[in-house]
């Protein structure tokens, strides 16, 4: 939009509102716009900062959790490695059960990351130590002395067994999954996550099968880590105001979380899916991850996502945590951190509210100052407005005070000066107006006379063109009538001769009848008369006089029918008694035109009728016939008496269409655009007025129709006429 357009638009708008509003509104709009922009930018920058901080916080927390959990769990394998080294170096006697007990008892105190460490021997013995004692670790033992049960012993400060505090019957380590899987794998493995017997908490065991230098199995070492320690670590993490984190398996089962929500339920320790957690944030986060990835197994790398809970945005980071061999016997977990956006937006919202409050305060002050300024400016303008209205009503003696020296004072002085000048000018204008009115009246009269003359000239030209068309039509009709009249005259003369012969026969018959009725007639005279009648009658029969007379009368009747048909078509064509609109069939109009224009068309031009089933159209018959005749005769003249004229008709719901196409010379492209112009003709001087197609165009236009032309030089021309099925309401 150009500057001028903007200026015009502002002028139109400002001209419809009070000046006081025009003065105040811009300041209000500017202050409001500044406040909105400031608040928006503050909010957007805050959101970007939140996104950056949330991303960094999620990444840092995820990394801390991965590091802590990895170190915590890998300690179990480290202990097994150390113990395996001692066994391989013969520093640990597996036959000395008391020494083994003391070794594991001291080791469990060195590595608080694990809840117990132990060894299962091929002979079914089990020795270990656990960190669940009241003051000191417990001893775990299963051998002949325990009767095959796994006993948990309370110990003293020297690691000596005191009493059994818990027991599991019929315990054979060689039948346990951790033992069998370690032997089968032949390398360190992780067990499945399970509920530990003594602590009733989720735990995982690291198992390590140990062989001697003869590749004989000497035992399976194990260390157990409780996920309750992971829970404790997660619960102490500061994750915004209400953020949550949790660890789950690829199956979706919870392992640990920063909440107090349980990770298993029931006496059989049924695992709980993260998507079924009691904590709403954990549950909805897990469900979103499943929906987003389709399967938790599809998460191959650390991902940062966000989703909404009841319109509140939540930031998520999910990262894989894999311990051990990635192909098999590995521990494959997912670490998830969820932080609500609201934890970061509190300060930003407060800043935005402060910006809005300051903007509102500035807006109020601006309105007050604007109103006072507007009052100071508008008061003299209102006085000027009042004086101007009085001045406009004819009170010329209006003056304004001029004590102010600012722009409004100058305006008052200018108004007073203008008033004097306008008063003088108005008086002069009244005098000039009277003179002008007289001149306008005279000029109007002259223009009216010229208009009437122009209309008369135009009507005369139109009539001339109509007469030219009529002349062509009359010449053709005269030719068409002369032909049947000629042979009618000849047949009548022949009939006259035959009638005289018949008259002679009737005379002889009358004489014969007279003789027959006479009483004094002689037989010889009667025979003579009968002989004459017989001979004459024979001559009539031999000459076929009566048959010839019938044929002559038949030809006469045919000629009269041709003349009658021509007259009827001429009447239908002209329809001088039907200048008003009527319902007519355009197919019949075209047929009438072909009859009337037969002399112009000639016998060498082929007429191809392709009429459709069309409804009646409301139009002026004589006018439409004139249009068709003009176009058809033009087509015939363009073909030098040889070629084809195609007549096509069709209709739709609103219009009736007529196409008149010829195979003539065609019209050059530069001429097509001018053929409907008045007085334009391509014929030699004296052979055309150039009004034929112009009149056709006017007639079709008056019928609310349309006429189009398409032509190609050397191939022909096609006129397409469309007329409405219903005449326009203004037609008469």
Phi and psi in degrees as a GROMACS rama.xvg file:
@    title "Ramachandran Plot"
@    xaxis  label "Phi"
@    yaxis  label "Psi"
@TYPE xy
-73.8994  166.004  UNK-2
-63.1708  -38.9328  UNK-3
-62.9149  -42.4746  UNK-4
-63.6743  -42.0818  UNK-5
-62.5057  -43.2723  UNK-6
-62.7382  -42.7003  UNK-7
-63.9292  -40.6689  UNK-8
-62.8704  -45.4128  UNK-9
-62.7394  -39.2328  UNK-10
-64.1097  -41.8284  UNK-11
-65.1206  -42.0399  UNK-12
-68.9011  -47.6184  UNK-13
-67.1108  -25.1759  UNK-14
-72.9536  -8.69657  UNK-15
-103.344  -0.780906  UNK-16
-122.293  156.389  UNK-17
-61.3193  151.164  UNK-18
-63.6423  -35.5993  UNK-19
-57.3751  -42.5654  UNK-20
-68.1794  -39.749  UNK-21
-60.9377  -36.3249  UNK-22
-73.4715  -39.7033  UNK-23
-81.5135  -41.5411  UNK-24
-56.8116  -44.9638  UNK-25
-56.7521  -41.7034  UNK-26
-64.6027  -42.5775  UNK-27
-62.8072  -44.4659  UNK-28
-63.0992  -42.3074  UNK-29
-63.2348  -46.1883  UNK-30
-63.3753  -44.4121  UNK-31
-62.849  -42.2934  UNK-32
-63.7879  -42.6477  UNK-33
-62.2653  -41.4894  UNK-34
-64.896  -43.0196  UNK-35
-64.7277  -44.9475  UNK-36
-63.3475  -43.9077  UNK-37
-62.0412  -46.2715  UNK-38
-63.2191  -41.1956  UNK-39
-64.0109  -46.9743  UNK-40
-63.3756  -39.5202  UNK-41
-62.1609  -43.3924  UNK-42
-67.1986  -43.8416  UNK-43
-64.8207  -44.0164  UNK-44
-62.6387  -38.7908  UNK-45
-62.5006  -41.59  UNK-46
-63.6658  -41.4382  UNK-47
-63.3605  -40.7964  UNK-48
-63.5149  -40.0184  UNK-49
-62.2022  -44.5764  UNK-50
-59.496  -43.0089  UNK-51
-66.376  -46.0093  UNK-52
-64.9771  -43.5927  UNK-53
-62.4523  -40.1725  UNK-54
-63.5649  -46.0841  UNK-55
-64.1569  -43.3867  UNK-56
-63.532  -44.4729  UNK-57
-60.6595  -43.687  UNK-58
-63.9808  -44.1099  UNK-59
-64.7852  -45.4681  UNK-60
-64.4586  -43.698  UNK-61
-59.8957  -43.6372  UNK-62
-63.752  -41.2983  UNK-63
-62.8285  -43.1585  UNK-64
-64.5376  -45.323  UNK-65
-59.7855  -44.2116  UNK-66
-65.1378  -45.9473  UNK-67
-64.8311  -47.2097  UNK-68
-65.9838  -40.3895  UNK-69
-61.9417  -47.7445  UNK-70
-63.5632  -39.8365  UNK-71
-64.5236  -48.1411  UNK-72
-77.2877  -35.4837  UNK-73
-69.6863  -14.6238  UNK-74
-60.9417  -33.7775  UNK-75
-62.2045  -44.7207  UNK-76
-68.6044  -34.044  UNK-77
-62.3898  -43.7998  UNK-78
-61.6354  -44.0568  UNK-79
-61.4333  -37.8667  UNK-80
-65.5881  -42.8394  UNK-81
-62.7405  -44.9932  UNK-82
-64.9286  -39.3839  UNK-83
-63.4968  -37.3982  UNK-84
-63.5735  -42.788  UNK-85
-62.5509  -38.5556  UNK-86
-67.829  -43.843  UNK-87
-64.8607  -28.6808  UNK-88
-91.3655  7.78453  UNK-89
59.545  27.5221  UNK-90
-90.6681  -3.75117  UNK-91
-132.161  117.209  UNK-92
-89.4444  112.98  UNK-93
-75.2241  -11.9282  UNK-94
-87.6985  -19.0826  UNK-95
-91.0042  91.0004  UNK-96
-63.1907  -45.999  UNK-97
-59.4764  -39.4194  UNK-98
-65.4959  -39.7375  UNK-99
-62.2397  -43.284  UNK-100
-58.0355  -46.7683  UNK-101
-66.1573  -36.9928  UNK-102
-61.6086  -50.6093  UNK-103
-67.9556  -32.8517  UNK-104
-63.2879  -42.3748  UNK-105
-72.8461  -36.9634  UNK-106
-65.5484  -38.6795  UNK-107
-65.2751  -26.5916  UNK-108
-78.7366  -23.7622  UNK-109
-77.733  -31.5619  UNK-110
-119.884  84.7617  UNK-111
-69.4215  -8.44275  UNK-112
-66.9518  -22.5231  UNK-113
-109.014  151.493  UNK-114
-89.0894  -25.3336  UNK-115
-159.631  157.775  UNK-116
-137.753  144.714  UNK-117
-161.172  175.634  UNK-118
-143.681  138.362  UNK-119
-109.695  129.152  UNK-120
-100.645  153.435  UNK-121
-58.8851  -24.1006  UNK-122
-82.7291  6.08485  UNK-123
94.0059  -2.21886  UNK-124
-79.6344  151.497  UNK-125
-138.49  125.773  UNK-126
-133.86  135.859  UNK-127
-171.55  -175.506  UNK-128
-142.672  146.656  UNK-129
-129.41  155.359  UNK-130
-97.7472  30.842  UNK-131
-100.709  9.94719  UNK-132
-70.555  164.33  UNK-133
-67.5774  -45.1638  UNK-134
-120.476  -38.9485  UNK-135
-127.418  159.957  UNK-136
-60.714  154.645  UNK-137
-88.8802  154.1  UNK-138
-97.7812  134.419  UNK-139
-110.843  124.308  UNK-140
-145.855  136.887  UNK-141
-142.081  111.311  UNK-142
-156.97  -158.936  UNK-143
-64.2678  -30.574  UNK-144
-71.7586  -22.2092  UNK-145
-98.4912  1.19478  UNK-146
68.9202  28.1516  UNK-147
86.1813  -0.685548  UNK-148
-92.642  155.49  UNK-149
-95.9479  110.728  UNK-150
-102.641  142.93  UNK-151
-106.794  117.317  UNK-152
-106.806  137.573  UNK-153
-76.4221  142.624  UNK-154
-123.75  165.579  UNK-155
-101.68  -168.226  UNK-156
-68.7511  -18.5338  UNK-157
-96.8135  2.05496  UNK-158
83.2968  16.6638  UNK-159
-85.072  143.055  UNK-160
-70.884  138.783  UNK-161
-111.63  -60.4466  UNK-162
-153.068  159.985  UNK-163
-80.8304  126.198  UNK-164
-106.969  -16.2347  UNK-165
-160.76  157.866  UNK-166
-154.233  146.835  UNK-167
-124.573  120.971  UNK-168
-73.5665  154.261  UNK-169
49.6175  56.3939  UNK-170
-99.7553  116.91  UNK-171
-124.699  108.857  UNK-172
-61.1369  -27.6654  UNK-173
-70.5707  -13.3946  UNK-174
-98.4444  -0.273386  UNK-175
-82.7369  149.431  UNK-176
-61.0457  -40.4183  UNK-177
-63.0767  -33.21  UNK-178
-73.1277  -50.8216  UNK-179
-65.9977  -40.9173  UNK-180
-66.3853  -37.8447  UNK-181
-66.1172  -41.5101  UNK-182
-64.8266  -40.8012  UNK-183
-66.4118  -40.7945  UNK-184
-74.2453  -34.7349  UNK-185
72.1547  17.8052  UNK-186
-157.252  170.107  UNK-187
-59.888  138.306  UNK-188
-137.781  167.741  UNK-189
-107.386  143.162  UNK-190
-83.1454  170.336  UNK-191
-68.4539  156.98  UNK-192
-72.8868  132.906  UNK-193
-144.915  172.675  UNK-194
-91.2152  121.066  UNK-195
-68.6441  139.403  UNK-196
-61.3141  -47.6563  UNK-197
-79.0022  -44.4612  UNK-198
-89.4656  -15.1193  UNK-199
59.3593  29.9507  UNK-200
-116.909  160.066  UNK-201
-65.8932  137.289  UNK-202
-146.986  167.872  UNK-203
-142.959  140.843  UNK-204
-112.838  139.177  UNK-205
-99.2962  124.994  UNK-206
-117.83  144.803  UNK-207
-143.395  112.469  UNK-208
-78.2911  133.494  UNK-209
-114.058  134.507  UNK-210
-123.068  153.359  UNK-211
-86.0554  -173.928  UNK-212
-71.5847  -7.72045  UNK-213
-99.5728  13.1082  UNK-214
59.7113  33.5753  UNK-215
-100.816  137.5  UNK-216
-69.1042  126.173  UNK-217
-108.769  -12.9842  UNK-218
159.182  169.874  UNK-219
-123.286  118.828  UNK-220
-84.1741  147.973  UNK-221
-147.378  150.258  UNK-222
-141.038  137.322  UNK-223
-114.251  134.147  UNK-224
-117.616  133.123  UNK-225
-90.6887  136.83  UNK-226
-78.2469  -7.35906  UNK-227
-62.0262  -31.3405  UNK-228
-67.0615  -36.4896  UNK-229
-65.7483  -40.7866  UNK-230
-56.9515  -45.258  UNK-231
-62.9986  -42.3394  UNK-232
-64.1355  -44.2184  UNK-233
-64.4414  -37.4955  UNK-234
-68.5865  -22.9046  UNK-235
-87.3529  -9.625  UNK-236
-70.667  139.248  UNK-237
-94.4383  105.43  UNK-238
-116.31  79.7244  UNK-239
63.6393  -149.298  UNK-240
-88.1007  -36.4687  UNK-241
-142.586  22.5707  UNK-242
-68.8472  156.144  UNK-243
-132.864  153.316  UNK-244
-139.823  150.939  UNK-245
-154.749  159.951  UNK-246
-120.18  133.962  UNK-247
-141.629  162.21  UNK-248
-82.6671  169.382  UNK-249
-63.2437  -22.6045  UNK-250
-73.7211  -11.1095  UNK-251
95.9099  -2.47102  UNK-252
-77.4728  135.476  UNK-253
-67.9697  142.876  UNK-254
-113.057  -46.5905  UNK-255
-158.397  156.871  UNK-256
-151.65  166.946  UNK-257
-85.7932  4.26748  UNK-258
-107.491  175.694  UNK-259
-92.0205  6.63877  UNK-260
-65.3363  137.837  UNK-261
-68.334  153.712  UNK-262
-106.305  -6.06375  UNK-263
-150.632  166.667  UNK-264
-145.734  157.852  UNK-265
81.3538  166.23  UNK-266
-68.7312  -22.1648  UNK-267
-93.7619  9.92939  UNK-268
55.8155  52.0701  UNK-269
-69.8216  125.547  UNK-270
-67.7184  147.819  UNK-271
-106.095  131.898  UNK-272
-72.2483  145.614  UNK-273
-60.5893  -34.1692  UNK-274
-71.7216  -8.38379  UNK-275
-114.517  15.877  UNK-276
-64.5473  152.067  UNK-277
-68.8286  -26.1955  UNK-278
-79.4107  122.933  UNK-279
-62.8152  -42.9072  UNK-280
-64.0171  -43.2809  UNK-281
-64.648  -43.9586  UNK-282
-60.7025  -50.5536  UNK-283
-68.9353  -33.2703  UNK-284
-65.3027  -45.4306  UNK-285
-62.3665  -40.3231  UNK-286
-66.081  -38.8885  UNK-287
-63.9385  -39.9227  UNK-288
-63.2987  -41.3008  UNK-289
-65.1764  -40.5364  UNK-290
-68.8932  -39.7838  UNK-291
-69.7868  -45.3216  UNK-292
-94.8019  -13.4832  UNK-293
83.6485  -41.1316  UNK-294
-153.256  141.377  UNK-295
-65.4712  -20.1093  UNK-296
-71.2251  -12.756  UNK-297
-81.6748  -7.68743  UNK-298
-81.6224  105.952  UNK-299
-102.61  -19.7093  UNK-300
-146.814  173.332  UNK-301
-65.4056  132.008  UNK-302
-130.809  140.577  UNK-303
-113.203  124.519  UNK-304
-131.641  174.615  UNK-305
-149.795  152.955  UNK-306
-152.21  176.57  UNK-307
-121.008  141.255  UNK-308
-119.237  110.755  UNK-309
52.3852  43.0324  UNK-310
84.6775  -9.12454  UNK-311
-93.7243  128.185  UNK-312
-76.5789  138.691  UNK-313
-124.772  132.273  UNK-314
-93.3343  135.835  UNK-315
-127.288  143.204  UNK-316
-133.774  128.679  UNK-317
-124.056  133.704  UNK-318
-141.023  137.859  UNK-319
-70.4442  148.075  UNK-320
-132.406  106.45  UNK-321
-115.825  127.559  UNK-322
-120.066  132.16  UNK-323
94.1287  -164.778  UNK-324
-65.9229  125.587  UNK-325
-69.6205  -20.8172  UNK-326
-86.4754  -37.7263  UNK-327
-155.016  160.207  UNK-328
53.7915  32.2004  UNK-329
-106.337  161.525  UNK-330
-104.145  110.245  UNK-331
-111.987  104.378  UNK-332
-118.783  165.118  UNK-333
-121.791  130.683  UNK-334
-103.503  125.413  UNK-335
-123.234  131.985  UNK-336
-122.694  127.869  UNK-337
-124.985  126.93  UNK-338
-129.467  121.642  UNK-339
-66.8271  138.881  UNK-340
-61.4156  -29.999  UNK-341
-61.1724  -22.8622  UNK-342
-64.2831  -24.2198  UNK-343
-104.492  -19.2138  UNK-344
-85.3819  -7.3472  UNK-345
-58.8464  -50.058  UNK-346
-67.4397  -38.7991  UNK-347
-64.8837  -42.6814  UNK-348
-61.5748  -40.5326  UNK-349
-62.2872  -44.2112  UNK-350
-62.7171  -41.0806  UNK-351
-63.7216  -43.1324  UNK-352
-62.2063  -39.348  UNK-353
-63.8661  -40.9742  UNK-354
-63.3215  -41.2122  UNK-355
-64.3846  -42.8965  UNK-356
-62.3088  -43.9999  UNK-357
-64.1836  -38.83  UNK-358
-64.727  -41.0087  UNK-359
-63.7722  -41.5399  UNK-360
-62.3251  -45.7136  UNK-361
-62.6311  -35.4101  UNK-362
-64.5899  -43.9505  UNK-363
-63.3511  -45.5068  UNK-364
-62.2151  -40.1769  UNK-365
-62.9393  -41.8807  UNK-366
-62.1647  -45.1904  UNK-367
-62.3637  -49.0245  UNK-368
-63.0983  -39.62  UNK-369
-63.6288  -41.1178  UNK-370
-63.2538  -43.6231  UNK-371
-63.4739  -43.0574  UNK-372
-64.5966  -42.2389  UNK-373
-63.2664  -40.0187  UNK-374
-61.8895  -41.8733  UNK-375
-66.6787  -32.614  UNK-376
-84.3394  -38.6793  UNK-377
-78.205  -30.1829  UNK-378
-52.3966  -54.2789  UNK-379
-65.1826  -27.4825  UNK-380
-68.6906  -38.5641  UNK-381
-62.8328  -39.6974  UNK-382
-61.9334  -43.7081  UNK-383
-62.3964  -39.622  UNK-384
-62.6178  -42.3472  UNK-385
-63.8649  -43.9454  UNK-386
-64.8203  -37.6238  UNK-387
-65.2245  -40.8606  UNK-388
-63.2015  -42.5321  UNK-389
-63.2954  -39.8734  UNK-390
-62.1895  -40.3858  UNK-391
-68.4541  -28.2024  UNK-392
-80.4138  -0.479885  UNK-393
108.539  0.487796  UNK-394
-86.9458  96.1767  UNK-395
-80.163  -8.56287  UNK-396
-95.421  39.5198  UNK-397
-93.1788  128.589  UNK-398
-132.065  149.803  UNK-399
-111.356  149.638  UNK-400
-66.163  143.322  UNK-401
-122.785  29.7945  UNK-402
-75.6857  -22.3728  UNK-403
-76.9238  143.497  UNK-404
-107.164  5.75019  UNK-405
-87.2973  -165.588  UNK-406
-60.5774  -36.6505  UNK-407
-68.3856  -33.9002  UNK-408
-64.2903  -42.4935  UNK-409
-62.888  -36.4337  UNK-410
-64.2126  -39.4896  UNK-411
-63.908  -42.8828  UNK-412
-62.9057  -42.5191  UNK-413
-62.9845  -38.3106  UNK-414
-62.4287  -45.5047  UNK-415
-60.6994  -43.8613  UNK-416
-64.886  -40.8106  UNK-417
-62.7458  -39.2632  UNK-418
-58.2495  -42.904  UNK-419
-65.0329  -43.4848  UNK-420
-67.6159  -40.1787  UNK-421
-64.7996  -38.7949  UNK-422
-59.449  -45.8978  UNK-423
-66.8319  -42.7037  UNK-424
-65.9338  -36.0108  UNK-425
-64.9805  -41.063  UNK-426
-62.7989  -42.6131  UNK-427
-66.6947  -34.668  UNK-428
-66.905  -38.9485  UNK-429
-60.3667  -41.5872  UNK-430
-65.4892  -44.4041  UNK-431
-67.6963  -31.7665  UNK-432
-65.1601  -40.2213  UNK-433
-62.1279  -42.9539  UNK-434
-64.5872  -41.5342  UNK-435
-64.8229  -39.864  UNK-436
-60.0165  -40.1577  UNK-437
-64.7016  -41.105  UNK-438
-67.1937  -39.7862  UNK-439
-63.2059  -40.7665  UNK-440
-62.1612  -45.5546  UNK-441
-63.8122  -43.0273  UNK-442
-65.5731  -37.9796  UNK-443
-62.739  -40.0543  UNK-444
-64.0019  -42.0325  UNK-445
-62.1082  -43.3053  UNK-446
-64.968  -35.0322  UNK-447
-64.3821  -43.1692  UNK-448
-62.5975  -43.4764  UNK-449
-63.4111  -38.161  UNK-450
-64.356  -41.8652  UNK-451
-63.6367  -41.3632  UNK-452
-63.0184  -40.9429  UNK-453
-63.5266  -43.117  UNK-454
-61.6265  -41.3319  UNK-455
-63.7124  -41.3508  UNK-456
-63.6195  -43.5538  UNK-457
-63.4999  -42.392  UNK-458
-63.1911  -38.4532  UNK-459
-64.64  -41.8223  UNK-460
-64.6784  -43.9035  UNK-461
-60.8377  -42.9389  UNK-462
-63.768  -36.8992  UNK-463
-61.2259  -44.4358  UNK-464
-63.7688  -40.6508  UNK-465
-62.6275  -40.9933  UNK-466
-65.5318  -38.106  UNK-467
-61.166  -44.6028  UNK-468
-62.6675  -39.9307  UNK-469
-64.2309  -38.9132  UNK-470
-60.6015  -45.2885  UNK-471
-61.1064  -42.2174  UNK-472
-65.6854  -43.0451  UNK-473
-64.8846  -40.5344  UNK-474
-60.6486  -43.2774  UNK-475
-65.1066  -41.8345  UNK-476
-64.9186  -41.8486  UNK-477
-60.5172  -41.3311  UNK-478
-64.2318  -41.6832  UNK-479
-67.6688  -30.8757  UNK-480
-80.4948  -35.9108  UNK-481
-60.0441  -39.0046  UNK-482
-60.6662  -56.8281  UNK-483
-64.7379  -30.9307  UNK-484
-64.4517  -35.3646  UNK-485
-62.1402  -51.5217  UNK-486
-77.8927  -17.9712  UNK-487
-66.9176  -42.846  UNK-488
-62.0564  -44.7424  UNK-489
-62.2451  -44.1377  UNK-490
-65.6734  -36.1024  UNK-491
-66.1174  -40.4057  UNK-492
-64.0278  -42.0309  UNK-493
-64.0821  -38.7619  UNK-494
-64.3259  -34.7972  UNK-495
-61.1841  -45.1952  UNK-496
-62.3784  -45.1873  UNK-497
-63.0342  -35.4145  UNK-498
-64.3728  -37.6373  UNK-499
-63.4664  -42.7827  UNK-500
-61.5796  -41.9694  UNK-501
-64.6916  -37.016  UNK-502
-62.3261  -38.6343  UNK-503
-63.5925  -41.2993  UNK-504
-61.7894  -41.655  UNK-505
-64.8106  -37.1673  UNK-506
-63.3484  -44.7711  UNK-507
-63.1401  -40.4683  UNK-508
-62.399  -40.3868  UNK-509
-61.7635  -41.0138  UNK-510
-63.0947  -42.5577  UNK-511
-62.2251  -43.6343  UNK-512
-62.8023  -39.0539  UNK-513
-64.0715  -42.2507  UNK-514
-64.976  -41.0764  UNK-515
-64.2109  -30.3409  UNK-516
-87.9663  -12.5105  UNK-517
-84.295  141.861  UNK-518
-83.9098  -25.6927  UNK-519
-104.032  24.7564  UNK-520
-78.9591  143.369  UNK-521
-87.5821  155.051  UNK-522
-67.2452  -36.384  UNK-523
-65.8485  -41.7292  UNK-524
-65.6407  -38.5022  UNK-525
-67.469  -41.3778  UNK-526
-65.3167  -39.1411  UNK-527
-61.677  -40.2988  UNK-528
-69.705  -37.423  UNK-529
-65.5168  -38.0838  UNK-530
-64.1212  -41.2838  UNK-531
-64.8447  -41.5918  UNK-532
-64.9252  -41.9443  UNK-533
-64.2962  -42.6012  UNK-534
-64.4454  -46.1634  UNK-535
-64.307  -39.2095  UNK-536
-64.797  -36.4978  UNK-537
-66.0233  -39.9263  UNK-538
-61.0088  -41.312  UNK-539
-59.8663  -40.4731  UNK-540
-72.2991  -41.9998  UNK-541
-63.778  -37.9917  UNK-542
-83.1782  -2.36169  UNK-543
51.013  42.949  UNK-544
-61.3717  -44.1819  UNK-545
-67.2066  -39.9683  UNK-546
-65.0961  -39.1167  UNK-547
-65.2243  -38.5797  UNK-548
-63.1906  -41.256  UNK-549
-61.0369  -43.0484  UNK-550
-63.809  -40.4833  UNK-551
-61.7048  -44.1121  UNK-552
-63.5781  -36.9295  UNK-553
-63.3495  -43.1052  UNK-554
-66.1565  -37.5362  UNK-555
-62.644  -44.2825  UNK-556
-63.6386  -40.0043  UNK-557
-61.2496  -44.6385  UNK-558
-61.9496  -41.5146  UNK-559
-63.8481  -38.2312  UNK-560
-64.0523  -38.8213  UNK-561
-61.8558  -45.92  UNK-562
-62.9073  -41.1109  UNK-563
-62.0904  -44.4635  UNK-564
-61.9796  -40.9407  UNK-565
-63.7032  -41.0114  UNK-566
-66.1395  -42.4007  UNK-567
-61.6413  -45.346  UNK-568
-63.9843  -37.6764  UNK-569
-63.5167  -39.9172  UNK-570
-66.1886  -45.1134  UNK-571
-62.5868  -35.645  UNK-572
-67.4361  -48.5026  UNK-573
-75.4852  -48.4076  UNK-574
45.7996  50.808  UNK-575
-63.8507  -21.1325  UNK-576
-90.7486  3.07889  UNK-577
-131.535  51.4836  UNK-578
-69.0786  -22.046  UNK-579
-79.3335  170.545  UNK-580
-68.3698  138.674  UNK-581
-145.969  163.233  UNK-582
-82.3718  116.422  UNK-583
-130.736  158.562  UNK-584
-98.924  116.571  UNK-585
-66.1436  -26.8648  UNK-586
-61.3468  -42.5629  UNK-587
-66.7401  -36.8065  UNK-588
-60.7696  -43.3261  UNK-589
-63.7907  -39.3924  UNK-590
-63.232  -40.6565  UNK-591
-63.4818  -41.525  UNK-592
-61.5199  -40.4535  UNK-593
-63.5814  -37.0607  UNK-594
-68.5746  -47.4288  UNK-595
-65.9381  -38.5895  UNK-596
-93.6446  14.8706  UNK-597
-58.7942  -37.4335  UNK-598
-65.0217  -36.4391  UNK-599
-75.4036  -39.086  UNK-600
-69.7496  -42.3786  UNK-601
81.0641  175.088  UNK-602
-92.3304  -12.8076  UNK-603
-88.0461  -12.2487  UNK-604
-90.9998  125.627  UNK-605
-86.2087  130.247  UNK-606
-101.207  118.343  UNK-607
-107.577  105.369  UNK-608
-89.9431  124.578  UNK-609
-126.577  63.7193  UNK-610
-77.561  139.985  UNK-611
-101.114  170.536  UNK-612
-80.7932  104.107  UNK-613
-116.88  151.4  UNK-614
-80.5026  171.402  UNK-615
-66.5965  144.61  UNK-616
-117.886  141.548  UNK-617
-89.2107  112.69  UNK-618
-163.578  176.564  UNK-619
-84.5124  113.447  UNK-620
-59.4419  -47.3351  UNK-621
-64.2424  -38.1956  UNK-622
-67.2052  -45.2097  UNK-623
-65.5835  -38.915  UNK-624
-61.7922  -38.0378  UNK-625
-62.9118  -40.6222  UNK-626
-61.1222  -48.7717  UNK-627
-62.4229  -42.3222  UNK-628
-64.0224  -43.5155  UNK-629
-59.1144  -46.1875  UNK-630
-70.2173  -40.5938  UNK-631
-66.2418  -44.344  UNK-632
-66.356  -37.492  UNK-633
-60.7619  -41.4477  UNK-634
-63.3429  -42.1771  UNK-635
-64.4957  -42.3921  UNK-636
-66.571  -29.1781  UNK-637
-75.1767  -13.1085  UNK-638
-106.621  3.90339  UNK-639
53.2465  43.8447  UNK-640
72.5057  1.95852  UNK-641
-132.774  143.885  UNK-642
136.828  -164.172  UNK-643
-132.549  136.98  UNK-644
-112.752  123.692  UNK-645
-100.243  127.645  UNK-646
-114.467  116.905  UNK-647
-125.291  141.512  UNK-648
-134.911  147.363  UNK-649
-160.652  172.298  UNK-650
-150.799  157.24  UNK-651
-128.086  -161.647  UNK-652
-67.3477  -22.5087  UNK-653
-119.324  -32.9135  UNK-654
-128.225  159.774  UNK-655
-113.515  134.42  UNK-656
-116.498  136.86  UNK-657
-125.614  127.655  UNK-658
-115.904  128.357  UNK-659
-120.293  109.602  UNK-660
-122.696  136.855  UNK-661
-122.237  166.514  UNK-662
-109.238  37.1992  UNK-663
-82.3355  -154.281  UNK-664
-73.0701  -22.2306  UNK-665
83.2189  168.665  UNK-666
-119.228  131.251  UNK-667
-59.1604  151.54  UNK-668
-60.2472  -37.4733  UNK-669
-73.0724  -16.2467  UNK-670
-91.2276  -30.5169  UNK-671
-53.8719  -40.6513  UNK-672
-68.5444  -12.9742  UNK-673
-111.145  -6.54002  UNK-674
-65.6559  -21.8165  UNK-675
-93.205  1.04816  UNK-676
-75.0879  139.66  UNK-677
-59.9133  139.333  UNK-678
70.5196  7.06244  UNK-679
-90.0297  125.61  UNK-680
-148.84  149.78  UNK-681
-102.7  1.60054  UNK-682
-80.3422  159.206  UNK-683
-61.255  157.602  UNK-684
-59.8111  131.799  UNK-685
95.9663  -8.8135  UNK-686
-104.785  -3.28731  UNK-687
-167.355  147.527  UNK-688
-90.6947  -17.5457  UNK-689
79.5412  17.5171  UNK-690
-109.449  -9.19671  UNK-691
-58.1657  -58.8233  UNK-692
-70.6218  -28.171  UNK-693
-64.2087  -41.6518  UNK-694
-65.9737  -40.7122  UNK-695
-57.7475  -45.1605  UNK-696
-61.1312  -43.0988  UNK-697
-65.0696  -41.0648  UNK-698
-62.9844  -47.0226  UNK-699
-64.2502  -39.0323  UNK-700
-64.7002  -39.9981  UNK-701
-64.3026  -24.8575  UNK-702
-88.1499  9.89692  UNK-703
59.8289  30.3049  UNK-704
-105.483  -165.18  UNK-705
-148.236  138.969  UNK-706
-125.195  129.781  UNK-707
-126.604  154.81  UNK-708
-132.451  137.791  UNK-709
-133.207  130.074  UNK-710
-145.052  151.182  UNK-711
-139.246  124.171  UNK-712
-59.5146  130.019  UNK-713
89.4764  -11.676  UNK-714
-117.78  -29.6301  UNK-715
133.463  -177.072  UNK-716
-133.997  144.463  UNK-717
-129.841  123.32  UNK-718
-101.303  132.112  UNK-719
-118.684  121.106  UNK-720
-115.102  129.418  UNK-721
-119.053  129.418  UNK-722
-124.81  138.957  UNK-723
-68.2989  144.808  UNK-724
-66.1386  -30.2574  UNK-725
-109.592  133.476  UNK-726
-68.7381  149.012  UNK-727
-60.5145  148.278  UNK-728
-61.5615  -25.0458  UNK-729
-81.5262  -10.2839  UNK-730
-70.093  151.51  UNK-731
